[in-house]
Amino acid sequence: MASQSKRTLTTKDVSILLQLRDNGQLNLAPAFQRNSVWPRNAKAYLIDTILSDRPVPVLYFERGINLQTGRPEYTVIDGQQRMRAVFDFVDGRFSLTESSESPWSRKKWKTLTEDERARILNYDFIVEELSGYKPDDIRDMFGRMNRFVVRLNQQERRRAKYDGFFKEFVEEIAGWEFWRNHRIVSEGAANRQANDELVAELIILLLEGPQDKKDSVDFYYEAYSEHFEPANELRDRLKSHLRFLESALPNLRDLRLHSKTNFYSLIGALDKVVDIEEGYDGIDPQKIGASLIEFANELDSGEPRSDLVEQYVFASSRQTDNLMPRETRIRILTDVIAEAR
């Protein structure tokens, strides 16, 4: 802990927080934070709490100074979801609870009375400002605050715990439009870092083959924080596989193969075939696409007509991230692709 670290308890009303946001002095999304995950009813309940003048848990901000402007800047350590809920409501992005018991039922910011809007703008949040702490101290605080109050998933904990090259590499690829365009991960799951976790696993799959469970992912975040030599080769390789799949399966988002479990297996199988063929030259995307669609349709039929499909269904039924089911699914999809060449 830094010798000049300091904690100061203060208050900031909503109007001040809005001003800080609009002036670029409030960072809602530091690297260790999760994305916005509160559903609309949770956001509405917070606004109802504010309008009812009920207390809200303390916010924790890290205070710093912008050396260029001399103005204070704040990073939200704990309270991002509350801040986003308030800002989204003031920006007119959702209406309040539909319960007839609430005097603010179905109301939006613009339909509140002047007195009600003033009640929100003048609402004081209690804020504990932290200054002089090292980045590791701040990350530790975030993890402690959320460990038992709002349980973080594995990938959110990784984002809070680790920093460095591998993390940045994963986040870069997780930002590609492919994942959203083909519904590989739902929007809600993506907000909770599911894209990042899948990408990390795919990178490890291409580098070292299938791994047992997701626990091994932590090793790579830690081991390759300073540098990751195969990054460029793996980026290009994965990009080639995704480009091929877009050509072979333009309707991927409508097939069972688009789910995370199956997509992991599909990339593993495609990588094996491309390695055997030493490239894509001898691989016809239309033939392979037709074969994969036929296989996917049989999966959806609920009545497997072949041993391969039956084995695949069994390997997808439980403990899907264990090594043996993963290897089984990759082997079967490799056979499906290879036979279609």
C-alpha positions as CSV (number, residue, x, y, z in Angstrom):
1,M,0.0,0.0,0.0
2,A,1.3,3.5,-0.9
3,S,2.6,5.5,2.1
4,Q,0.4,8.5,1.2
5,S,-2.8,6.6,0.7
6,K,-5.9,8.4,1.9
7,R,-9.6,7.6,2.3
8,T,-12.1,10.5,2.5
9,L,-15.8,10.2,3.1
10,T,-17.8,12.8,1.2
11,T,-21.1,13.2,-0.7
12,K,-21.9,14.0,-4.3
13,D,-25.3,14.6,-5.6
14,V,-26.6,13.4,-9.0
15,S,-26.2,16.7,-10.7
16,I,-22.5,16.8,-9.8
17,L,-22.0,13.2,-11.0
18,L,-23.7,14.1,-14.3
19,Q,-21.4,17.1,-14.7
20,L,-18.3,15.0,-13.9
21,R,-19.5,12.5,-16.6
22,D,-20.2,15.1,-19.2
23,N,-16.8,16.8,-18.5
24,G,-14.9,13.5,-19.0
25,Q,-13.9,13.5,-15.3
26,L,-15.7,10.2,-14.4
27,N,-14.4,6.9,-15.6
28,L,-17.1,4.3,-15.3
29,A,-15.3,1.5,-17.0
30,P,-11.8,0.9,-15.7
31,A,-10.0,-2.2,-16.9
32,F,-11.0,-4.3,-13.9
33,Q,-14.7,-3.4,-14.0
34,R,-17.5,-5.5,-15.5
35,N,-19.8,-4.2,-18.2
36,S,-23.3,-3.0,-17.5
37,V,-25.3,-6.1,-16.4
38,W,-28.2,-4.8,-14.4
39,P,-31.6,-5.6,-15.9
40,R,-34.2,-2.8,-16.4
41,N,-36.2,-3.7,-13.4
42,A,-33.1,-3.5,-11.1
43,K,-32.3,0.0,-12.6
44,A,-35.9,1.1,-12.1
45,Y,-35.9,-0.1,-8.5
46,L,-32.8,2.1,-7.8
47,I,-34.5,5.2,-9.3
48,D,-37.6,4.4,-7.2
49,T,-35.3,4.2,-4.1
50,I,-33.9,7.6,-4.9
51,L,-37.3,9.2,-5.5
52,S,-38.4,7.7,-2.2
53,D,-35.4,9.2,-0.5
54,R,-34.1,5.9,0.8
55,P,-30.4,5.2,1.4
56,V,-28.2,3.6,-1.2
57,P,-24.9,1.8,-0.5
58,V,-21.7,3.8,-0.4
59,L,-19.9,4.4,-3.7
60,Y,-16.1,4.0,-3.9
61,F,-14.1,6.3,-6.2
62,E,-10.4,6.6,-6.8
63,R,-9.5,10.3,-7.0
64,G,-6.7,11.5,-9.2
65,I,-5.6,14.8,-10.9
66,N,-5.4,15.3,-14.6
67,L,-1.9,16.8,-15.0
68,Q,-2.9,18.7,-18.2
69,T,-6.0,20.4,-16.9
70,G,-5.4,20.3,-13.2
71,R,-8.9,19.1,-12.7
72,P,-9.8,16.2,-10.4
73,E,-10.7,12.9,-12.1
74,Y,-12.5,9.9,-10.6
75,T,-12.5,6.2,-11.4
76,V,-15.4,4.2,-10.1
77,I,-14.1,1.3,-8.1
78,D,-17.5,0.1,-6.8
79,G,-20.9,1.5,-7.8
80,Q,-20.7,1.4,-11.6
81,Q,-24.0,-0.3,-12.0
82,R,-25.7,2.3,-9.8
83,M,-24.1,5.2,-11.7
84,R,-25.1,3.7,-15.1
85,A,-28.7,3.2,-13.9
86,V,-29.0,6.8,-12.9
87,F,-27.4,8.1,-16.0
88,D,-29.4,5.9,-18.3
89,F,-32.7,7.1,-16.6
90,V,-31.8,10.7,-16.9
91,D,-30.8,10.1,-20.6
92,G,-34.3,8.7,-21.2
93,R,-33.2,5.1,-21.9
94,F,-35.8,3.3,-19.7
95,S,-39.1,3.8,-17.9
96,L,-39.8,3.0,-14.3
97,T,-41.6,0.0,-12.8
98,E,-45.0,-1.0,-14.2
99,S,-46.4,-1.8,-10.8
100,S,-49.6,0.2,-10.1
101,E,-48.5,0.5,-6.5
102,S,-45.7,2.9,-7.4
103,P,-46.6,6.6,-8.0
104,W,-44.0,6.6,-10.7
105,S,-45.4,3.7,-12.7
106,R,-44.3,3.7,-16.3
107,K,-42.8,7.2,-16.0
108,K,-39.7,8.3,-17.9
109,W,-37.4,11.2,-17.0
110,K,-39.2,13.6,-19.3
111,T,-42.6,12.7,-17.8
112,L,-41.6,13.3,-14.2
113,T,-42.6,16.6,-12.6
114,E,-40.0,19.3,-12.0
115,D,-40.1,18.5,-8.3
116,E,-39.5,14.8,-9.0
117,R,-36.6,15.6,-11.4
118,A,-35.1,17.9,-8.8
119,R,-35.4,15.2,-6.1
120,I,-33.2,13.0,-8.3
121,L,-30.7,15.7,-9.2
122,N,-30.3,16.7,-5.6
123,Y,-30.0,13.2,-4.2
124,D,-26.7,12.8,-2.3
125,F,-24.7,9.6,-2.8
126,I,-22.2,8.9,0.0
127,V,-18.8,8.5,-1.7
128,E,-15.6,7.3,-0.2
129,E,-12.7,8.8,-2.2
130,L,-9.5,6.9,-2.3
131,S,-6.2,8.5,-3.3
132,G,-2.6,7.4,-3.3
133,Y,-3.2,3.7,-3.7
134,K,-1.3,1.5,-6.1
135,P,-3.2,-0.2,-9.0
136,D,-2.9,-3.6,-7.3
137,D,-4.5,-2.2,-4.2
138,I,-7.4,-0.8,-6.2
139,R,-7.9,-4.2,-7.9
140,D,-7.8,-6.0,-4.6
141,M,-10.4,-3.6,-3.2
142,F,-12.7,-4.2,-6.2
143,G,-12.4,-8.0,-5.8
144,R,-13.1,-7.8,-2.0
145,M,-16.1,-5.5,-2.4
146,N,-17.7,-7.8,-5.0
147,R,-16.7,-11.2,-3.7
148,F,-19.7,-11.8,-1.5
149,V,-22.1,-9.0,-2.5
150,V,-22.3,-9.5,-6.3
151,R,-20.6,-12.7,-7.3
152,L,-18.3,-12.3,-10.2
153,N,-18.0,-15.0,-12.8
154,Q,-14.6,-16.6,-13.7
155,Q,-13.9,-14.2,-16.5
156,E,-14.9,-11.1,-14.6
157,R,-12.5,-12.2,-11.9
158,R,-9.7,-12.7,-14.4
159,R,-10.4,-9.2,-15.8
160,A,-10.1,-7.7,-12.3
161,K,-7.1,-9.8,-11.3
162,Y,-4.8,-9.8,-14.4
163,D,-3.3,-7.2,-16.6
164,G,-0.9,-7.3,-19.5
165,F,-0.4,-8.5,-23.1
166,F,-2.5,-11.7,-23.1
167,K,-5.4,-9.9,-21.6
168,E,-5.2,-7.1,-24.2
169,F,-4.8,-9.6,-27.0
170,V,-7.9,-11.5,-25.9
171,E,-10.0,-8.3,-25.6
172,E,-8.9,-7.1,-29.0
173,I,-10.2,-10.3,-30.7
174,A,-13.3,-10.4,-28.4
175,G,-14.2,-7.0,-30.0
176,W,-14.5,-8.4,-33.5
177,E,-18.0,-8.1,-35.0
178,F,-18.0,-11.9,-35.9
179,W,-19.2,-12.9,-32.4
180,R,-22.1,-10.6,-32.4
181,N,-23.1,-11.0,-36.0
182,H,-23.3,-14.8,-35.6
183,R,-24.7,-14.9,-32.1
184,I,-21.9,-17.0,-30.8
185,V,-22.5,-15.3,-27.4
186,S,-25.7,-13.7,-26.3
187,E,-25.7,-9.9,-25.6
188,G,-26.2,-10.5,-21.9
189,A,-23.4,-13.1,-21.7
190,A,-21.1,-10.8,-23.7
191,N,-21.7,-8.1,-21.1
192,R,-20.4,-10.5,-18.6
193,Q,-17.2,-11.2,-20.5
194,A,-18.3,-14.4,-22.2
195,N,-16.7,-13.3,-25.5
196,D,-13.4,-12.8,-23.8
197,E,-13.5,-16.2,-22.1
198,L,-14.4,-18.0,-25.4
199,V,-11.7,-16.1,-27.3
200,A,-9.1,-17.0,-24.6
201,E,-10.1,-20.7,-24.9
202,L,-9.9,-20.6,-28.7
203,I,-6.5,-19.1,-28.6
204,I,-5.3,-21.8,-26.2
205,L,-7.0,-24.4,-28.3
206,L,-5.1,-23.3,-31.4
207,L,-1.9,-23.1,-29.5
208,E,-1.9,-26.3,-27.5
209,G,-5.1,-28.3,-28.3
210,P,-8.1,-28.8,-26.1
211,Q,-7.7,-28.2,-22.4
212,D,-9.5,-29.6,-19.4
213,K,-12.0,-27.1,-18.0
214,K,-11.6,-23.3,-18.0
215,D,-9.3,-23.2,-15.0
216,S,-6.3,-23.5,-17.2
217,V,-7.1,-20.1,-18.8
218,D,-5.8,-18.3,-15.7
219,F,-2.3,-19.7,-16.3
220,Y,-2.1,-18.0,-19.7
221,Y,-3.3,-14.6,-18.4
222,E,-0.5,-14.8,-15.8
223,A,2.3,-16.4,-17.8
224,Y,1.9,-14.2,-20.9
225,S,1.3,-10.8,-19.3
226,E,4.6,-9.4,-20.6
227,H,4.7,-10.8,-24.1
228,F,3.0,-13.5,-26.2
229,E,5.2,-14.4,-29.1
230,P,2.7,-16.4,-31.2
231,A,0.0,-13.6,-31.0
232,N,0.2,-12.5,-34.7
233,E,0.2,-16.1,-36.1
234,L,-2.7,-17.1,-33.9
235,R,-4.7,-13.9,-34.7
236,D,-4.2,-14.6,-38.5
237,R,-5.1,-18.3,-38.1
238,L,-8.3,-17.7,-36.2
239,K,-9.3,-14.9,-38.6
240,S,-8.8,-17.4,-41.5
241,H,-11.0,-20.0,-39.8
242,L,-13.7,-17.4,-39.1
243,R,-13.6,-16.1,-42.7
244,F,-13.9,-19.7,-44.0
245,L,-16.9,-20.4,-41.7
246,E,-18.7,-17.3,-42.9
247,S,-18.3,-18.6,-46.4
248,A,-19.3,-22.2,-45.6
249,L,-22.1,-21.4,-43.1
250,P,-23.6,-18.0,-43.9
251,N,-26.6,-19.1,-41.7
252,L,-24.3,-20.1,-38.8
253,R,-26.4,-18.1,-36.3
254,D,-29.4,-20.3,-37.1
255,L,-27.6,-23.6,-36.5
256,R,-26.9,-25.3,-33.2
257,L,-23.2,-25.1,-34.1
258,H,-23.2,-21.4,-33.2
259,S,-23.3,-22.1,-29.5
260,K,-20.1,-21.7,-27.5
261,T,-19.7,-25.4,-26.8
262,N,-20.2,-26.4,-30.4
263,F,-18.3,-23.5,-31.9
264,Y,-15.2,-24.4,-29.8
265,S,-15.4,-27.9,-31.2
266,L,-16.0,-26.6,-34.7
267,I,-12.8,-24.4,-34.6
268,G,-10.8,-27.3,-33.2
269,A,-12.0,-29.6,-36.0
270,L,-11.4,-27.1,-38.7
271,D,-7.9,-26.3,-37.4
272,K,-7.1,-30.0,-37.5
273,V,-8.3,-30.5,-41.1
274,V,-6.5,-27.3,-42.3
275,D,-3.3,-28.5,-40.7
276,I,-3.5,-31.9,-42.4
277,E,-4.3,-30.3,-45.8
278,E,-1.6,-27.7,-45.2
279,G,-4.0,-24.9,-46.0
280,Y,-7.4,-24.2,-47.4
281,D,-6.5,-24.8,-51.1
282,G,-8.1,-28.2,-51.2
283,I,-11.1,-27.4,-49.1
284,D,-14.4,-26.5,-50.6
285,P,-16.5,-24.3,-48.3
286,Q,-19.8,-25.2,-50.0
287,K,-19.3,-28.9,-49.7
288,I,-18.2,-28.6,-46.1
289,G,-21.0,-26.2,-45.3
290,A,-23.6,-28.6,-46.7
291,S,-22.1,-31.5,-44.7
292,L,-22.1,-29.5,-41.5
293,I,-25.7,-28.3,-42.0
294,E,-26.8,-31.9,-42.6
295,F,-25.0,-32.8,-39.3
296,A,-26.5,-29.9,-37.4
297,N,-30.0,-30.7,-38.7
298,E,-29.7,-34.3,-37.5
299,L,-28.6,-32.9,-34.1
300,D,-31.7,-30.9,-34.0
301,S,-34.0,-33.7,-35.0
302,G,-33.8,-35.4,-31.6
303,E,-33.6,-38.8,-33.3
304,P,-29.9,-39.4,-34.2
305,R,-29.6,-41.6,-37.3
306,S,-25.9,-42.3,-37.0
307,D,-23.4,-43.4,-34.3
308,L,-21.4,-40.2,-34.8
309,V,-24.4,-38.0,-34.1
310,E,-25.4,-40.1,-31.1
311,Q,-21.8,-39.9,-29.7
312,Y,-21.8,-36.1,-30.3
313,V,-25.1,-35.6,-28.5
314,F,-23.8,-37.6,-25.5
315,A,-20.5,-35.6,-25.4
316,S,-22.6,-32.4,-25.4
317,S,-25.0,-33.4,-22.7
318,R,-22.9,-32.8,-19.5
319,Q,-19.5,-31.6,-18.3
320,T,-19.0,-30.0,-21.7
321,D,-15.7,-28.3,-20.8
322,N,-14.1,-31.5,-19.6
323,L,-11.2,-32.8,-21.8
324,M,-12.8,-36.1,-22.9
325,P,-16.1,-34.6,-24.2
326,R,-14.2,-31.8,-25.9
327,E,-11.9,-34.2,-27.7
328,T,-14.8,-36.4,-28.7
329,R,-16.7,-33.5,-30.2
330,I,-13.7,-32.2,-32.1
331,R,-12.9,-35.8,-33.4
332,I,-16.4,-36.2,-34.7
333,L,-16.6,-32.8,-36.4
334,T,-13.2,-33.4,-37.9
335,D,-14.6,-36.6,-39.5
336,V,-17.6,-34.7,-40.8
337,I,-15.4,-32.1,-42.4
338,A,-12.8,-34.5,-43.7
339,E,-15.5,-36.7,-45.4
340,A,-16.9,-33.7,-47.2
341,R,-13.7,-32.7,-48.9
